[in-house]
Amino acid sequence: MRRHELTERLLRLRSVPIFSSVPSAELATLAATMRAASFERGDLLLREDAVPASFHVLLSGEVTMRRRGEKLTTISAPGGVGFLSVLARTSGGTEAVAESRTQTFEVRADALSELFEDHFPLLLETMRWLAERMIQESIVGEPRPYVPPEHDLDRRIGAQELGIVERMFLVRQTVGFRGANVNSLVRLARRMREERYEAGETVWRPGDPATSMLFLVKGRMELSWLQPETGETATQIVGPGYLLGGSEPLAASPRWNELVAKEPVVLLSSTHEAIVDMLEDDLEVALHFLSVVAGFLLELWDRRAGAYAGER
């Protein structure tokens, strides 16, 4: 590939925020795998019913993003299309339709995964980017309903402090850490702190510093926050199997909601540093965690699209 062609591709990639700080030598590997593509008005860049194999960096034209038939936004060059769907690694993502003749550079999902493997700071920056958007969408969106875990976690928890094996089992039941290898779980479990609260106790309030992620393993809790668009208070009930407060440390943001125990609860608290160390040591868990967060964000978009459709 000619030098000026590679330089153009690097510049295009750097228009995507998460790639802005990646060293050129490492980003060049990804740039070399990019393929030029063109689309006519009405062509699909991404299908909603298919697992995406790539995302697109726009060189020219406009693309409309849709979820369940509802328009989310229109993206113009030099924006990116399909990055979130690639991270989620599932079908049922976002549909992208060319609004005019559109030219792109196509970036393969497997090439991105290889870059994540070789450059963990990029993966961490991507998590930060997702966390920021999760917070923004969660504040204005409809709260997610509580879905109990497959296993009855409460039976394993009594008055005694949880041991390493129990902690490992409980962490592995949470959706973000299924499939974690034993060595990673052992290191994380040893660095965890068990916390117990009585009904009515407040764990945090809006504006409190956020330095940890909580694994709720027993009892019910309530998250509440003020929705800026309506001025009303939103509430969400959560229970065993939920991860709480992980987005704020990743985004380097304070707490934006209030967390209160509705009944006696048991939590496992992990520092942000311990979670990051685990993800750096276990790429598969890191990629799975990334896909879960991206999937949650797409789910929030689904609810917003559904609410919009119901108002029409």
C-alpha positions, 0 to 999 in steps of 0.5 A: 500500500502506498504511503499516502493511502495509508496516511489517509486511512489513518486520518480517517480512523482518527476521526473516530474518537476512541482511535485518537490516542492510539499510536500510529504504528499500531493503528496502521495495522488496522488501517491496512485491513480497511476496504473501500466500499460504496453504497447508493441511496437506499442501500443497507450498510448494516442489517438489523437482523444480522450479526455485523462483521464490520463497521464503516468510517464514512468518507462521503454521504449520509446514513440514517440509523434505525432501530425497529423501524424508528429513526435514531439519527442521521450520520454524515461524513466523517462519522462512523456507522455500526461501531456499537453493533460490532461491539455488541456482537449480536444480531438485532442491532441497528439498521444503517441505510444510505441516504445518498451515494455514500463512500466508506472504509469498512473495518472488519470486526475481527481486525478490531478484536486483534487490535484490542488484544494488542493494545489494551488501552484502546479497549479500556478507552472503548469501555470508557466511551461506552460507559459515558453513553450508558450514563447519558442514556440511563438518565433519560431512558426508561429503567430496565426491569429486574430479571432474577438470575437462573440460580437462587443465589440467596441460598448460598449466603448466611450470616458468615462472611463469604469465602473465596469459592463462594465469591467466585461462584457469585461473580460468575453468575453476573452477566458481565463475567460469565466465562471468566477463567478461574485464575482471574476470578481468584485474583478478583475475589481476593481483592473484593470487600463484602458489604452488608446494609440494612433496609433503608440504608443509603449506599450512595447519593448523586455527586458522591465519588465513584471508585468501585463496582458492586455485585449485588448477591442478596436482597433488593435495592432501589436506584432513583434519579431525577430525569432532566427532561420531565423533572420526575423521579425515576426508580429501578428495583434491582436484585441478586445478580446485578452489577451496580455502579460500574459505569461511573468509575470507567467514565471517571464520573461521580454517582448520578443516582441514589442507591438504597437498600429496600431489605437487608442486602449483601454486596461484593465491592470491587475497586475499579483498579481490580476490575481493570486488572482482571480485564487486562489479564483475560481478553475473552472476558474483556470482549464479553464485558464490552459486548454486554455493555454495548448490548445494554446501550442498544437495549436502551435505544430500543426502549426509546424507539418503542416509547417514541413509536407509542406516542405517535 
